[in-house]
Amino acid sequence: MIEVLVAMVVGSMLIALSTSAVSTIRARWQSATDFHARIENQSRTVSVLYKLIERAVPFSLNPGGAAFEGTVDEIRFSAPAPLAFETSGLMRYSLRTMRLEGERYSLILDVLDTEGSSAPIISEVLFSDLNIVKFTYYENASSGVVSQTSWIGKKGLPGMIEVALKSAGEDQPVTRIKMRPRMTVDSRCLFDPVSRKCRL
Amino acid sequence: MWSRATSAGFTLLEVLVSLVILSLALSTVIPATLISYRRTILAADKVRADLLAQSIVEDVLLTDILRAETRRREEDGFVWVVDIRPVSRVGQRGENTAKLVEVIVEVSNGASGDLISRLSTQSVVANQ
């Protein structure tokens, strides 16, 4: 009788230990998988941002308009049209944050109407459920590299743009990605609205 | 009517054998799960380190003047080292001679020191 009781106690302890170990490992594995999925999602978003921002051009679609306008939560710039549009020339893009609820945001990419309407032709959610989305602008001044929280009323493009992203969740890190516009177009270029190309 | 075999339940031997089988099964499942967990964390770190390396390169190339130097910094649990080396002169640009520099960024784990990401790029800069 005592042997059976001892076996039952030992068995119960083993089962309890193994169950708790398995559930702990499963929870940590699930959390790591979720963490990895969010980081991967950030990486995909960053790829899109790199492709867009590195092709930004230093002139506006409308004569006299600003080439690049940027605040803490929105960027507007001109860049070549996506290949899917099967057209050459430039389009106006907007990267903006949209508040979902509380401190949760989405990062939205709008392809704006070239005719000047504020309604976007295409609106795409690049990343949803973020706690932090913030844009910072860097200028290579004579005194060194200067960071700014907005790029309004300035000519040309910022030297570099930093995007800070943090996925919703307590253990998520803040990812800061820096990217530079690479298109070297003459800043005296005037945009031709018919051909949608630059002419000097 | 209940037979003796049915009403007797499990013998001690049967219980012990089942516990051994359970232990064997867990001893293979738990390490495999732990390995998968570690690999998932490493993969996430690799993606973060790659993004950090790319941002560091962009930061370095923002300035027109690049001198041969090595910079080291700790950031977000990573340690990164940037090595800027002149490679060769590539031709004339006005009165200055342009030169080719190589920027090498290595991002390591801050705790273990293991190299996670290495990015190398070359850029033409004006010789100041």
Contacts between the chains, C-beta under 8 A, distances in Angstrom:
chain1	res1	chain2	res2	distance
A	3	B	12	6.0
A	4	B	12	6.1
A	7	B	12	5.3
A	7	B	15	5.5
A	7	B	16	6.8
A	8	B	15	7.7
A	10	B	19	7.9
A	11	B	15	6.0
A	11	B	19	5.7
A	14	B	19	6.0
A	14	B	22	7.5
A	14	B	23	7.2
A	15	B	22	7.6
A	18	B	22	7.0
A	18	B	23	7.7
A	18	B	26	5.1
A	21	B	26	7.6
A	21	B	30	6.4
A	22	B	26	7.1
A	22	B	29	7.3
A	22	B	30	7.0
A	22	B	33	8.0
A	25	B	30	6.2
A	25	B	33	4.9
A	25	B	34	6.5
A	25	B	37	7.0
A	26	B	33	7.2
A	28	B	37	5.8
A	29	B	33	5.7
A	29	B	36	6.3
A	29	B	37	4.6
A	29	B	40	7.2
A	32	B	37	5.2
A	32	B	40	4.2
A	32	B	41	5.3
A	32	B	44	7.4
A	33	B	40	5.7
A	35	B	40	7.6
A	35	B	41	7.5
A	35	B	44	5.5
A	36	B	40	4.9
A	36	B	41	7.6
A	36	B	43	5.7
A	36	B	44	4.2
A	36	B	47	7.9
A	39	B	44	4.5
A	39	B	47	4.9
A	39	B	48	6.0
A	40	B	44	7.9
A	40	B	47	6.3
A	42	B	47	7.7
A	42	B	51	7.5
A	43	B	47	5.0
A	43	B	50	7.7
A	43	B	51	6.5
A	46	B	51	6.1
A	138	B	62	6.3
A	140	B	62	5.8
A	140	B	63	6.2
A	140	B	64	7.1
A	145	B	62	6.0
A	145	B	63	6.5
A	159	B	62	5.2
A	160	B	58	6.1
A	160	B	59	7.1
A	160	B	62	4.8
A	162	B	55	7.8
A	173	B	48	6.9
A	173	B	76	5.9
A	173	B	77	7.9
A	174	B	76	7.8
A	175	B	48	6.7
A	175	B	51	6.1
A	176	B	55	6.4
A	177	B	51	5.8
A	177	B	54	7.3
A	177	B	55	5.3
A	178	B	54	8.0
A	178	B	55	4.1
A	178	B	56	8.0
A	178	B	58	4.3
A	178	B	59	5.4
A	179	B	55	7.8
A	179	B	58	5.8
A	180	B	58	5.3
A	180	B	61	7.0
A	180	B	62	6.4
